[in-house]
């Protein structure tokens, strides 16, 4: 995990925009990130479009339930895609 792992909160912005801003600050991680969020806070991921297919690297957990087996499986798959050329 990056030492500056938390995105900066941007007023009237979605979480996806916050991640785009974070990636602008750390471009060396453009191809090496995975996001874990909840379905309420992370609702803006649908609009996340940097010209790439990034949504496969976003794992959304259910509000009030948290990280379960299905999310673990999705996270593992996303991480494997990142490390497999």
C-alpha positions as a LaTeX table, in Angstrom:
\begin{tabular}{lrrr}
\hline
Residue & $x$ (\AA) & $y$ (\AA) & $z$ (\AA) \\
\hline
Unk1 & 0.00 & 0.00 & 0.00 \\
Unk2 & 1.26 & 3.47 & $-0.88$ \\
Unk3 & 2.19 & 5.66 & 2.11 \\
Unk4 & $-0.24$ & 8.30 & 0.74 \\
Unk5 & $-3.01$ & 5.75 & 0.18 \\
Unk6 & $-5.98$ & 8.00 & 0.91 \\
Unk7 & $-7.45$ & 10.25 & $-1.77$ \\
Unk8 & $-7.88$ & 13.95 & $-1.13$ \\
Unk9 & $-11.53$ & 14.88 & $-0.62$ \\
Unk10 & $-12.69$ & 17.18 & $-3.43$ \\
Unk11 & $-15.95$ & 19.09 & $-2.91$ \\
Unk12 & $-18.77$ & 18.12 & $-5.27$ \\
Unk13 & $-16.67$ & 15.37 & $-6.80$ \\
Unk14 & $-17.00$ & 11.62 & $-7.09$ \\
Unk15 & $-14.53$ & 9.14 & $-5.66$ \\
Unk16 & $-13.41$ & 8.28 & $-9.18$ \\
Unk17 & $-12.38$ & 11.89 & $-9.75$ \\
Unk18 & $-10.48$ & 11.83 & $-6.46$ \\
Unk19 & $-8.57$ & 8.75 & $-7.65$ \\
Unk20 & $-7.85$ & 10.40 & $-10.99$ \\
Unk21 & $-6.44$ & 13.37 & $-9.05$ \\
Unk22 & $-4.32$ & 10.99 & $-6.93$ \\
Unk23 & $-3.00$ & 9.30 & $-10.08$ \\
Unk24 & $-2.14$ & 12.72 & $-11.51$ \\
Unk25 & 0.06 & 13.26 & $-8.44$ \\
Unk26 & 1.61 & 9.77 & $-8.70$ \\
Unk27 & 1.71 & 8.92 & $-12.43$ \\
Unk28 & 4.21 & 6.12 & $-11.78$ \\
Unk29 & 1.28 & 4.15 & $-10.33$ \\
Unk30 & $-1.02$ & 4.57 & $-13.35$ \\
Unk31 & $-0.80$ & 0.84 & $-14.14$ \\
Unk32 & $-0.35$ & $-0.37$ & $-10.56$ \\
Unk33 & $-3.43$ & 0.44 & $-8.54$ \\
Unk34 & $-6.59$ & $-1.24$ & $-7.30$ \\
Unk35 & $-9.34$ & 0.58 & $-5.40$ \\
Unk36 & $-11.58$ & $-0.82$ & $-2.67$ \\
Unk37 & $-14.67$ & 1.25 & $-1.95$ \\
Unk38 & $-18.29$ & 0.83 & $-0.87$ \\
Unk39 & $-21.30$ & 0.96 & $-3.16$ \\
Unk40 & $-22.54$ & 4.24 & $-1.64$ \\
Unk41 & $-19.30$ & 6.24 & $-1.60$ \\
Unk42 & $-18.08$ & 4.58 & $-4.77$ \\
Unk43 & $-21.17$ & 5.19 & $-6.88$ \\
Unk44 & $-19.17$ & 7.56 & $-9.10$ \\
Unk45 & $-17.02$ & 4.73 & $-10.45$ \\
Unk46 & $-19.52$ & 4.24 & $-13.27$ \\
Unk47 & $-18.33$ & 7.53 & $-14.78$ \\
Unk48 & $-14.65$ & 6.69 & $-14.30$ \\
Unk49 & $-13.15$ & 6.94 & $-17.76$ \\
Unk50 & $-9.53$ & 7.74 & $-18.46$ \\
Unk51 & $-9.64$ & 6.13 & $-21.88$ \\
Unk52 & $-8.80$ & 2.78 & $-20.35$ \\
Unk53 & $-10.83$ & $-0.05$ & $-18.88$ \\
Unk54 & $-10.21$ & 0.75 & $-15.22$ \\
Unk55 & $-13.43$ & $-0.48$ & $-13.63$ \\
Unk56 & $-12.03$ & $-4.01$ & $-13.49$ \\
Unk57 & $-9.61$ & $-2.65$ & $-10.88$ \\
Unk58 & $-12.35$ & $-1.30$ & $-8.61$ \\
Unk59 & $-13.86$ & $-3.58$ & $-5.97$ \\
Unk60 & $-17.07$ & $-2.33$ & $-4.35$ \\
Unk61 & $-18.28$ & $-3.66$ & $-0.98$ \\
Unk62 & $-21.87$ & $-3.45$ & 0.23 \\
Unk63 & $-22.59$ & $-0.69$ & 2.75 \\
Unk64 & $-23.04$ & $-2.09$ & 6.25 \\
Unk65 & $-21.71$ & $-5.51$ & 5.24 \\
Unk66 & $-18.13$ & $-4.84$ & 4.21 \\
Unk67 & $-15.48$ & $-6.98$ & 2.62 \\
Unk68 & $-16.78$ & $-10.53$ & 2.01 \\
Unk69 & $-15.64$ & $-13.58$ & 0.04 \\
Unk70 & $-16.98$ & $-12.21$ & $-3.26$ \\
Unk71 & $-15.06$ & $-8.97$ & $-2.82$ \\
Unk72 & $-11.93$ & $-10.91$ & $-1.86$ \\
Unk73 & $-12.24$ & $-12.95$ & $-5.06$ \\
Unk74 & $-12.71$ & $-9.78$ & $-7.14$ \\
Unk75 & $-9.74$ & $-8.09$ & $-5.44$ \\
Unk76 & $-7.51$ & $-11.09$ & $-6.01$ \\
Unk77 & $-8.49$ & $-11.18$ & $-9.70$ \\
Unk78 & $-7.78$ & $-7.44$ & $-10.07$ \\
Unk79 & $-4.37$ & $-7.79$ & $-8.40$ \\
Unk80 & $-3.50$ & $-10.78$ & $-10.57$ \\
Unk81 & $-4.32$ & $-8.76$ & $-13.69$ \\
Unk82 & $-1.96$ & $-6.06$ & $-12.47$ \\
Unk83 & 0.97 & $-8.44$ & $-11.96$ \\
Unk84 & 0.45 & $-10.63$ & $-15.03$ \\
Unk85 & 1.89 & $-9.05$ & $-18.19$ \\
\hline
\end{tabular}
